Amino acid sequence: MAIELSATGVAHVRLARADKMNALDPEMFEAIIAAGERLEQMKGVRVVVLSGEGRAFCAGLDTASFTRTPSPDAPPLTKRTHGNANTFQEVAMQWRKLAVPVIAAVHGVCFGGGLQIASGADIRIVHPETRMSIMELKWGLVPDMGGYALWRGLVRDDVLRELIYTNREFTGAEAQRLGLATETSEDPLGRALELAETIADRNPHAIRAAKRLQEAMVEQDTEAILMAESVEQDAIMRTPNQVEAVMAAMQKRKPNFEDL
C-alpha cells in the first residue's frame, strides 16, 4: 500500500500489487488495514482517494489463497477482531468508519472482495467499461467482507439478490444504473482527485460531522437522527472554521481552515 498526502489534505491511497491485479492475499489484508489505521492517525487528512495500481482496481481474493492451509492460530470468522468486524470485513468496513470521506476510483477489474472494498467508500467513480461482479457464489461462498452491510440503500433488494445468486459480470456503466457506482468517468482517478479537491475545500469539521450523520441515517431511527443533527450542528456553529466558511463565501475567496 502507498499513501501520498497533498498540501490540500487529499490522501491518495493505492493498492500496490499491480502484478497480481491487486488481488487480495493475507499480506494485502494486513497492509490495507494498516493503511486505514495510519490514515486515522495522520494529521491534515481531509479526503481520501482510494485507487489500484496497474490494470485493475482489485481482482478480489487471490485464488492461490484457497490452497493455503489455515493457520491453527487464526481466529474464527465469528470473532470480532476490529470492533464490530473480523479482519476480512474490516478491509472494506474501515473506509466507512474512517472519519473523512473516501472516494474510490475504480478501473479495469473490480471483483469479489475488490467490490466490497470499493463499496466501503463514500463515493465510487467507475470507468464505464470496468468489469465488476459479486463473485463469491462462483466459489461456493457467500459475500462475507461487509458487502451486505455496505450495500444497504445502494441497490434494490431483488436486484442485489440476482447479482449475488448468479455472480454474473456487469460493467461500470450498469453499476451506475444499479446504484453500485456513483458516476462513471473515462478517467476515474482524475475525476476522483478533482472531486476530492472540492471536498477538501469545505469546513473539515462540518465534513466529518456530515459523514457521521450519513452513517446515523442508515443505522438509527428518526428520533435519533433528528437529535444527532442538532448535536452536530450545535457543536459546529460559531466555531472558527464555520465563521471562516461564511467569510470566505461572502468575500468570494478560498477559505483558510484550521485542520483537526
Residue frames relative to the residue before (quaternion, step in Angstrom):
aa qw qx qy qz dx dy dz
M 1.0000 0.0000 0.0000 0.0000 0.00 0.00 0.00
A 0.1199 -0.7787 0.6136 0.0526 3.54 -1.07 0.82
I 0.0849 -0.7885 0.6088 0.0221 3.58 -1.00 0.88
E 0.0105 -0.7728 0.6343 -0.0169 3.55 -0.90 1.00
L 0.1626 -0.7913 0.5856 0.0670 3.58 -0.81 1.06
S 0.3059 -0.7676 0.5382 0.1660 3.58 -0.69 1.12
A 0.6670 -0.5029 0.3734 0.4033 3.55 -1.30 0.27
T 0.6834 0.4785 -0.2834 0.4729 3.60 1.20 -0.47
G 0.6169 -0.5957 0.3379 0.3878 3.60 1.24 0.09
V 0.5049 0.6168 -0.4423 0.4111 3.60 1.23 0.34
A 0.1656 -0.7799 0.5999 0.0669 3.56 -0.66 1.15
H 0.1551 -0.7839 0.5973 0.0684 3.58 -0.62 1.16
V 0.0834 -0.7977 0.5972 -0.0112 3.55 -0.56 1.25
R 0.0881 -0.8241 0.5596 0.0043 3.58 -0.72 1.09
L 0.3856 -0.6500 0.6037 0.2535 3.52 -1.03 0.89
A 0.0948 -0.8625 0.4964 -0.0259 3.58 -0.46 1.22
R 0.4726 0.5904 -0.5183 0.3994 3.55 0.56 1.22
A 0.0154 -0.8837 0.4678 0.0031 3.52 0.94 1.04
D 0.6333 0.5583 -0.3453 0.4099 3.61 1.01 -0.72
K 0.7333 0.3307 -0.1987 0.5599 3.59 1.28 -0.40
M 0.4969 -0.6688 0.4070 0.3744 3.59 1.24 0.47
N 0.6000 -0.6153 0.3247 0.3948 3.53 1.16 0.85
A 0.2216 0.7857 -0.5383 0.2092 3.57 1.11 0.70
L 0.4768 -0.7144 0.4609 0.2232 3.52 -1.12 0.81
D 0.0459 0.7480 -0.6606 0.0459 3.54 -0.78 1.11
P 0.7444 -0.4053 0.2403 0.4732 3.66 -1.16 0.13
E 0.6536 0.5175 -0.3203 0.4500 3.57 0.98 -0.79
M 0.6365 0.5201 -0.3273 0.4660 3.57 1.07 -0.73
F 0.6104 0.5411 -0.3542 0.4573 3.59 0.98 -0.78
E 0.6764 0.4910 -0.2947 0.4631 3.58 0.86 -0.95
A 0.6730 0.5078 -0.3022 0.4448 3.59 0.93 -0.89
I 0.6507 0.5132 -0.3237 0.4566 3.60 0.98 -0.80
I 0.6619 0.4885 -0.3123 0.4751 3.58 0.92 -0.85
A 0.6347 0.5262 -0.3297 0.4599 3.58 1.00 -0.80
A 0.6290 0.5301 -0.3348 0.4596 3.59 1.04 -0.75
G 0.6510 0.5145 -0.3152 0.4606 3.57 0.96 -0.83
E 0.6566 0.5023 -0.3066 0.4717 3.57 0.98 -0.84
R 0.6369 0.5232 -0.3257 0.4632 3.57 1.04 -0.76
L 0.6453 0.5275 -0.3209 0.4498 3.58 0.97 -0.83
E 0.6204 0.5523 -0.3434 0.4384 3.57 1.01 -0.77
Q 0.7365 0.4236 -0.2251 0.4770 3.57 1.08 -0.71
M 0.5618 0.6337 -0.3857 0.3662 3.59 1.20 -0.39
K 0.3753 -0.7142 0.5492 0.2178 3.56 -1.01 0.85
G 0.8120 0.3274 -0.2136 0.4333 3.55 -1.13 0.63
V 0.4956 0.6426 -0.4470 0.3763 3.61 1.23 0.13
R 0.1048 -0.8092 0.5772 0.0324 3.58 -0.76 1.05
V 0.7815 0.0253 0.0198 0.6231 3.58 1.14 -0.70
V 0.2083 -0.7537 0.6079 0.1376 3.56 -1.19 0.61
V 0.1297 -0.7357 0.6581 0.0939 3.55 -1.10 0.80
L 0.1459 -0.7995 0.5818 0.0309 3.55 -0.76 1.12
S 0.1035 0.8007 -0.5800 0.1085 3.59 -0.68 1.09
G 0.3737 -0.7061 0.5499 0.2438 3.55 -1.34 0.09
E 0.4293 -0.6959 0.5127 0.2619 3.56 -0.98 0.82
G 0.7794 0.3650 -0.2482 0.4447 3.56 -1.23 0.45
R 0.8259 -0.3076 0.2117 0.4225 3.53 -1.23 -0.65
A 0.8027 0.2370 -0.0963 0.5387 3.60 1.17 -0.26
F 0.5241 -0.5645 0.5210 0.3678 3.51 -1.32 0.32
C 0.7182 -0.3278 0.2445 0.5630 3.59 0.70 -1.09
A 0.3255 -0.7784 0.5132 0.1575 3.56 -0.75 1.10
G 0.6122 -0.5622 0.3562 0.4269 3.60 1.23 0.18
L 0.7959 -0.2883 0.2144 0.4874 3.55 -1.25 -0.43
D 0.4544 -0.6539 0.5360 0.2803 3.55 -0.98 0.90
T 0.4233 -0.7442 0.4515 0.2513 3.58 -0.50 1.18
A 0.5453 0.6056 -0.4070 0.4125 3.60 1.19 -0.37
S 0.5721 0.6078 -0.3764 0.4020 3.58 1.21 -0.49
F 0.5683 0.6070 -0.3828 0.4025 3.58 1.17 -0.53
T 0.7154 0.4653 -0.2539 0.4553 3.59 1.07 -0.71
R 0.5396 0.6267 -0.4098 0.3848 3.57 1.24 -0.16
T 0.4094 -0.6715 0.5557 0.2697 3.55 -1.11 0.70
P 0.4446 -0.7060 0.4695 0.2889 3.60 -0.65 1.03
S 0.5266 -0.6215 0.4768 0.3302 3.55 -1.07 0.72
P 0.4927 -0.6650 0.4639 0.3160 3.61 -0.92 0.81
D 0.6654 0.4983 -0.2970 0.4697 3.57 1.25 -0.39
A 0.4563 0.6940 -0.4523 0.3250 3.60 1.27 -0.12
P 0.4297 -0.7051 0.4892 0.2809 3.63 -0.83 0.90
P 0.5657 -0.5749 0.4419 0.3927 3.63 -1.11 0.42
L 0.6362 -0.5559 0.3696 0.3868 3.56 -1.15 0.56
T 0.6400 0.5472 -0.3273 0.4287 3.58 1.13 -0.57
K 0.5630 0.5896 -0.4013 0.4176 3.62 1.20 -0.22
R 0.3202 -0.7477 0.5558 0.1721 3.57 -0.80 1.04
T 0.0933 -0.8437 0.5286 0.0064 3.57 -0.10 1.30
H 0.7720 0.2240 -0.1166 0.5833 3.59 1.26 -0.41
G 0.7801 -0.2628 0.1424 0.5496 3.58 0.34 1.22
N 0.8194 -0.1688 0.1487 0.5272 3.57 -0.48 -1.20
A 0.7092 0.4572 -0.2255 0.4870 3.60 1.28 0.01
N 0.4161 -0.6307 0.5680 0.3264 3.53 -1.33 0.25
T 0.7501 -0.4105 0.2559 0.4509 3.58 -1.27 0.12
F 0.6808 0.4973 -0.2986 0.4473 3.59 0.89 -0.92
Q 0.6605 0.4933 -0.3040 0.4774 3.58 1.03 -0.73
E 0.6362 0.5772 -0.3299 0.3915 3.55 1.02 -0.82
V 0.6067 0.5684 -0.3806 0.4049 3.64 1.00 -0.62
A 0.6999 0.3877 -0.2618 0.5398 3.59 1.21 -0.41
M 0.6928 0.5029 -0.2868 0.4299 3.58 0.86 -0.97
Q 0.5968 0.6090 -0.3810 0.3574 3.62 1.01 -0.66
W 0.6203 0.5396 -0.3587 0.4420 3.59 1.10 -0.57
R 0.6429 0.4909 -0.3162 0.4956 3.58 1.11 -0.63
K 0.6719 0.4961 -0.2872 0.4690 3.58 1.11 -0.68
L 0.5224 0.6524 -0.4133 0.3614 3.59 1.16 -0.53
A 0.5508 -0.6713 0.3900 0.3065 3.58 -0.90 0.91
V 0.7499 0.3599 -0.1977 0.5187 3.58 1.12 -0.64
P 0.6383 -0.5318 0.3809 0.4058 3.61 -1.20 0.38
V 0.1739 -0.7611 0.6190 0.0853 3.54 -1.17 0.72
I 0.1112 -0.7774 0.6177 0.0416 3.57 -0.92 0.98
A 0.2094 -0.7742 0.5864 0.1136 3.59 -0.74 1.06
A 0.1708 -0.7481 0.6350 0.0888 3.56 -0.96 0.97
V 0.0698 -0.8556 0.5110 -0.0444 3.56 -0.24 1.34
H 0.0980 0.7901 -0.5967 0.1001 3.57 -0.82 1.03
G 0.7838 0.3821 -0.2367 0.4285 3.54 -1.31 0.15
V 0.7415 -0.2830 0.2797 0.5402 3.53 -0.19 -1.36
C 0.0324 0.7721 -0.6332 0.0438 3.56 -1.05 0.83
F 0.1238 0.8258 -0.5254 0.1634 3.55 0.18 1.35
G 0.8793 0.1296 -0.0464 0.4560 3.52 -1.32 0.45
G 0.8469 0.0156 0.0273 0.5309 3.54 -0.69 -1.15
G 0.5724 0.5800 -0.3840 0.4341 3.59 1.15 -0.48
L 0.6561 0.4960 -0.3066 0.4791 3.57 1.02 -0.79
Q 0.6264 0.5207 -0.3452 0.4662 3.58 1.04 -0.70
I 0.6359 0.5166 -0.3352 0.4652 3.61 0.97 -0.80
A 0.6589 0.4924 -0.3077 0.4781 3.60 0.90 -0.88
S 0.6482 0.5327 -0.3186 0.4411 3.59 1.03 -0.76
G 0.5957 0.5682 -0.3649 0.4348 3.58 1.20 -0.38
A 0.5671 0.5958 -0.3814 0.4219 3.58 1.23 -0.37
D 0.5718 -0.5791 0.4555 0.3608 3.57 -1.23 0.45
I 0.7924 0.1036 0.0198 0.6008 3.56 1.04 -0.93
R 0.1277 -0.7890 0.5980 0.0599 3.58 -1.04 0.83
I 0.1081 -0.7612 0.6385 0.0342 3.56 -0.75 1.15
V 0.0326 -0.8465 0.5270 -0.0676 3.58 -0.42 1.25
H 0.4647 -0.6345 0.5310 0.3154 3.56 -1.04 0.74
P 0.5479 -0.6603 0.3881 0.3364 3.63 -0.83 0.89
E 0.7330 0.4060 -0.2403 0.4900 3.61 1.12 -0.51
T 0.3334 0.7418 -0.5127 0.2752 3.59 1.22 0.24
R 0.3327 -0.7216 0.5735 0.1994 3.57 -1.01 0.86
M 0.0033 -0.8230 0.5630 -0.0758 3.56 -0.66 1.16
S 0.1259 0.7839 -0.6032 0.0757 3.55 -1.18 0.57
I 0.3302 -0.6378 0.6474 0.2553 3.51 -1.28 0.58
M 0.1755 -0.9100 0.3737 0.0388 3.47 0.35 1.41
E 0.5185 0.7373 -0.3900 0.1883 3.57 1.10 -0.71
L 0.6359 0.5459 -0.3540 0.4152 3.63 0.96 -0.73
K 0.5218 0.6197 -0.4192 0.4099 3.60 1.20 -0.37
W 0.7467 0.3607 -0.1873 0.5265 3.56 1.10 -0.77
G 0.5714 -0.6237 0.3728 0.3815 3.59 1.24 0.30
L 0.5770 0.5768 -0.3662 0.4475 3.57 1.23 0.48
V 0.3951 -0.6548 0.5647 0.3102 3.55 -1.34 -0.01
P 0.5896 -0.5340 0.4355 0.4215 3.62 -1.14 0.41
D 0.0493 0.8386 -0.5355 0.0874 3.59 -0.64 1.09
M 0.5723 0.5695 -0.3944 0.4389 3.59 1.15 0.54
G 0.7617 -0.4051 0.1958 0.4663 3.54 0.93 0.91
G 0.3956 0.7625 -0.4534 0.2376 3.56 1.26 -0.10
Y 0.6684 0.5149 -0.3239 0.4281 3.58 0.80 -0.93
A 0.6638 0.4811 -0.3074 0.4831 3.59 1.04 -0.71
L 0.7169 0.4734 -0.2569 0.4427 3.58 0.96 -0.86
W 0.6856 0.5037 -0.2899 0.4384 3.60 1.08 -0.62
R 0.4332 0.6884 -0.4720 0.3400 3.60 1.24 -0.11
G 0.8274 0.2094 -0.1690 0.4929 3.55 -0.84 0.99
L 0.6376 0.5280 -0.3404 0.4459 3.60 1.22 -0.22
V 0.8140 0.1647 -0.0164 0.5568 3.53 0.86 -1.05
R 0.5399 -0.6089 0.4679 0.3447 3.57 -1.03 0.79
D 0.6156 -0.6187 0.3421 0.3481 3.57 -0.91 0.94
D 0.7138 0.4474 -0.2891 0.4547 3.61 0.75 -0.93
V 0.6116 0.5378 -0.3466 0.4654 3.59 1.13 -0.64
L 0.6459 0.5163 -0.3163 0.4649 3.57 0.95 -0.86
R 0.6280 0.5311 -0.3363 0.4587 3.58 0.98 -0.79
E 0.6570 0.5090 -0.3177 0.4564 3.59 0.91 -0.88
L 0.6605 0.5092 -0.3122 0.4550 3.59 0.92 -0.86
I 0.6766 0.4859 -0.2888 0.4719 3.57 1.00 -0.82
Y 0.7034 0.4916 -0.2846 0.4272 3.58 0.76 -1.05
T 0.7632 0.3807 -0.2033 0.4809 3.61 0.97 -0.78
N 0.1901 -0.8074 0.5060 0.2363 3.59 1.27 -0.57
R 0.2510 0.7985 -0.5148 0.1855 3.60 1.12 0.64
E 0.4806 -0.6531 0.5111 0.2851 3.52 -1.25 0.55
F 0.0082 -0.7791 0.6268 0.0006 3.56 -1.12 0.72
T 0.5190 -0.6596 0.4570 0.2945 3.56 -1.23 0.42
G 0.6676 -0.4752 0.3865 0.4233 3.52 -1.33 0.16
A 0.6171 0.5453 -0.3461 0.4494 3.57 1.05 -0.73
E 0.6698 0.4645 -0.3049 0.4926 3.60 0.96 -0.81
A 0.5962 0.5759 -0.3615 0.4268 3.58 1.05 -0.72
Q 0.6384 0.5096 -0.3342 0.4701 3.58 1.02 -0.72
R 0.6579 0.5045 -0.3184 0.4595 3.58 0.93 -0.83
L 0.6981 0.4784 -0.2674 0.4608 3.58 1.04 -0.78
G 0.5652 -0.6080 0.3859 0.4025 3.59 1.15 -0.53
L 0.5531 0.6249 -0.3923 0.3869 3.60 1.24 -0.06
A 0.7328 0.2739 -0.2047 0.5883 3.60 1.26 -0.24
T 0.4686 -0.6747 0.4940 0.2850 3.56 -1.03 0.79
E 0.7594 -0.1645 0.1342 0.6150 3.54 0.98 -0.95
T 0.3688 -0.7000 0.5558 0.2551 3.55 -1.28 0.25
S 0.0031 -0.7800 0.6257 -0.0105 3.54 -1.24 0.54
E 0.5017 -0.6297 0.5025 0.3150 3.54 -1.15 0.65
D 0.7525 0.2134 -0.1369 0.6078 3.57 1.28 -0.37
P 0.1666 -0.8430 0.5002 0.1069 3.62 0.37 1.18
L 0.6787 0.4877 -0.3134 0.4509 3.60 0.87 -0.87
G 0.6466 0.5183 -0.3246 0.4560 3.58 0.94 -0.83
R 0.6744 0.4824 -0.2916 0.4768 3.56 0.95 -0.87
A 0.6366 0.5275 -0.3312 0.4547 3.60 1.01 -0.78
L 0.6649 0.4911 -0.3040 0.4736 3.59 0.96 -0.83
E 0.6185 0.5385 -0.3353 0.4638 3.58 1.07 -0.73
L 0.6750 0.4815 -0.2866 0.4800 3.56 0.91 -0.94
A 0.6232 0.5508 -0.3364 0.4417 3.57 1.03 -0.79
E 0.6379 0.5251 -0.3282 0.4578 3.58 1.00 -0.78
T 0.6243 0.5316 -0.3381 0.4618 3.58 1.04 -0.73
I 0.6852 0.4741 -0.2848 0.4740 3.58 0.89 -0.95
A 0.6413 0.5409 -0.3239 0.4373 3.59 1.01 -0.81
D 0.6522 0.5179 -0.2969 0.4672 3.58 1.25 -0.41
R 0.5894 0.5487 -0.3724 0.4613 3.58 1.28 0.24
N 0.6894 -0.4608 0.3552 0.4316 3.59 -1.28 0.38
P 0.3765 -0.7657 0.4648 0.2365 3.65 -0.39 1.13
H 0.6048 0.5400 -0.3624 0.4597 3.59 1.10 -0.58
A 0.6815 0.4847 -0.2885 0.4663 3.59 0.93 -0.89
I 0.6235 0.5385 -0.3446 0.4500 3.59 1.02 -0.74
R 0.6677 0.4879 -0.3036 0.4733 3.59 0.90 -0.87
A 0.6445 0.5122 -0.3197 0.4691 3.56 1.01 -0.79
A 0.6391 0.5254 -0.3252 0.4580 3.58 1.00 -0.82
K 0.6396 0.5066 -0.3377 0.4693 3.61 1.00 -0.72
R 0.6304 0.5198 -0.3418 0.4643 3.59 0.98 -0.76
L 0.6655 0.4975 -0.3039 0.4661 3.58 0.97 -0.82
Q 0.5993 0.5479 -0.3652 0.4554 3.61 1.06 -0.64
E 0.6651 0.4841 -0.3046 0.4801 3.57 0.97 -0.82
A 0.6287 0.5283 -0.3354 0.4617 3.59 1.02 -0.76
M 0.6127 0.5735 -0.3441 0.4209 3.58 1.05 -0.78
V 0.6852 0.4667 -0.2723 0.4884 3.57 1.09 -0.76
E 0.7804 0.4179 -0.1801 0.4288 3.55 0.87 -1.02
Q 0.7940 0.3669 -0.1496 0.4610 3.60 0.99 -0.80
D 0.5528 -0.5984 0.4613 0.3515 3.55 -1.32 0.28
T 0.7398 -0.4446 0.2670 0.4286 3.57 -1.28 0.28
E 0.6488 0.5285 -0.3297 0.4371 3.58 0.87 -0.87
A 0.6803 0.4833 -0.2879 0.4698 3.57 0.92 -0.89
I 0.6337 0.5287 -0.3333 0.4558 3.59 1.03 -0.74
L 0.6548 0.5147 -0.3156 0.4546 3.58 0.91 -0.89
M 0.6584 0.4863 -0.3116 0.4826 3.58 0.98 -0.79
A 0.6363 0.5332 -0.3343 0.4461 3.60 0.97 -0.81
E 0.6052 0.5494 -0.3457 0.4609 3.60 1.03 -0.77
S 0.6903 0.4929 -0.2816 0.4485 3.55 0.83 -1.02
V 0.6490 0.5194 -0.3152 0.4579 3.58 0.96 -0.86
E 0.6823 0.4846 -0.2958 0.4606 3.58 0.86 -0.96
Q 0.6770 0.4958 -0.3057 0.4499 3.60 0.87 -0.90
D 0.6422 0.5330 -0.3217 0.4471 3.56 0.98 -0.85
A 0.6703 0.5031 -0.2950 0.4589 3.58 1.08 -0.74
I 0.7029 0.4731 -0.2589 0.4638 3.60 1.16 -0.57
M 0.6152 0.6068 -0.3566 0.3551 3.57 0.92 -0.91
R 0.8615 0.1161 -0.1372 0.4748 3.52 -1.07 0.98
T 0.4284 0.6511 -0.4996 0.3782 3.58 1.18 0.45
P 0.6864 -0.4989 0.3118 0.4276 3.65 -1.13 0.43
N 0.6821 0.4828 -0.3096 0.4537 3.61 0.87 -0.82
Q 0.6465 0.5029 -0.3326 0.4674 3.59 1.03 -0.68
V 0.6305 0.5121 -0.3247 0.4846 3.57 1.03 -0.75
E 0.6430 0.5226 -0.3189 0.4602 3.59 1.00 -0.84
A 0.6141 0.5423 -0.3520 0.4527 3.62 1.01 -0.71
V 0.6638 0.4965 -0.3002 0.4720 3.57 0.96 -0.87
M 0.6840 0.4919 -0.2947 0.4509 3.57 0.84 -0.96
A 0.6512 0.5133 -0.3229 0.4563 3.59 0.94 -0.83
A 0.6533 0.5064 -0.3176 0.4646 3.59 0.98 -0.82
M 0.6758 0.4930 -0.2948 0.4620 3.60 0.95 -0.87
Q 0.7426 0.3970 -0.2113 0.4963 3.57 1.03 -0.81
K 0.3688 -0.7695 0.4504 0.2628 3.57 1.37 0.10
R 0.5115 0.6047 -0.4399 0.4233 3.55 0.82 1.09
K 0.6180 -0.5274 0.4287 0.3952 3.54 -1.33 0.21
P 0.4239 -0.7173 0.4835 0.2685 3.62 -0.78 0.92
N 0.2309 -0.7423 0.6129 0.1416 3.54 -1.24 0.54
F 0.0504 -0.8510 0.5226 -0.0139 3.55 0.14 1.31
E 0.4383 -0.6266 0.5701 0.3004 3.53 -1.30 0.48
D 0.3753 -0.7276 0.5277 0.2267 3.58 -0.87 0.91
L 0.5482 -0.6121 0.4574 0.3399 3.51 -1.24 0.54
